[in-house]
Structure formats: C-alpha cells, structure tokens
C-alpha cells in the first residue's frame, strides 16, 4: 500500500483551487461529466469523456508532468 506524499497533497490542493477559481464557471455548464486533466503549473488542460484519452493527450507533450484529474461537476473522479 502506498502512502500519499506532501507533494501529492499540495498538487491536489493547487488543482482544486485553480479549478474553483478559474475553470469551474467556464467548464461546468457545457462539460459536466467529462474528465479534466490539468497541469497545475501552466493551467493547460485536456477534456474528454474518456479519462485515459484526456490523460494520453496531456502526456503526449509533457511525459514527465504530474497532472491533477477531476470529473467536471462532481466531487470525485469515480466510485469504488
């Protein structure tokens, strides 16, 4: 079982804050339910109905970046 690092916690905090402050109003009306893959350092993102497709496109230009992922309009990405 892996543990969450301080860097991962900070990435999630920054991602949530950026989404709330900059992207929520812009994306929720039209893209609810889609997956957002966000580079918190640049603000660049990919959107798609398929989480893997969005992540694949985001990683194509930034293979070493760690991304923040959320489902637009939902409190979690998925259910367990």
C-alpha positions in Angstrom: 0.0 0.0 0.0 1.4 3.4 -1.0 1.3 6.5 1.1 0.4 10.0 -0.1 3.3 12.4 -0.2 3.2 16.0 0.8 3.9 16.9 -2.8 0.8 15.0 -3.9 -1.4 16.7 -1.3 -0.1 20.1 -2.4 -0.7 19.2 -6.1 -4.3 18.3 -5.2 -4.8 21.5 -3.2 -3.5 23.6 -6.1 -5.6 21.7 -8.7 -8.8 22.1 -6.7 -8.1 25.8 -6.1 -7.3 26.5 -9.7 -10.4 24.7 -10.9 -12.6 26.5 -8.4 -11.1 29.9 -9.1 -10.5 29.8 -12.9 -12.2 26.8 -14.6 -15.4 25.9 -12.8 -17.7 28.6 -14.2 -16.2 28.1 -17.7 -16.5 24.3 -17.8 -19.4 23.1 -15.7 -22.3 24.3 -17.8 -21.1 22.6 -21.0 -18.7 19.9 -20.0 -20.3 18.3 -16.9 -19.3 14.7 -16.5 -16.2 15.0 -18.7 -12.7 14.4 -17.3 -10.3 17.2 -16.8 -6.6 16.6 -16.8 -4.9 19.7 -15.5 -1.2 20.8 -15.4 -1.4 23.0 -12.3 1.9 24.7 -13.1 0.8 26.1 -16.5 -3.1 25.9 -16.3 -3.1 23.9 -19.6 -5.7 21.1 -19.6 -7.4 18.4 -21.7 -11.0 17.4 -21.5 -12.6 14.2 -22.7 -15.5 11.8 -21.9 -12.7 9.2 -21.5 -10.3 9.8 -18.7 -7.5 7.8 -20.3 -7.9 9.6 -23.6 -7.5 13.0 -21.9 -4.5 11.8 -19.9 -2.9 10.4 -23.1 -3.2 13.7 -24.9 -1.9 15.7 -22.0 1.1 13.4 -21.6 1.9 13.5 -25.3 3.6 16.8 -24.9 4.6 16.5 -21.2 5.5 12.9 -20.4 7.1 13.8 -17.0 4.4 16.1 -15.7 2.2 15.0 -12.8 -1.4 16.0 -13.5 -4.4 16.8 -11.4 -7.5 14.9 -12.6 -11.1 15.6 -11.8 -14.6 14.9 -13.2 -16.2 18.2 -14.1 -19.2 18.9 -11.9 -18.6 16.0 -9.5 -16.8 15.9 -6.1 -14.8 12.7 -7.1 -13.4 11.2 -10.2 -15.3 7.9 -9.7 -16.7 5.4 -7.2 -15.1 2.4 -5.6 
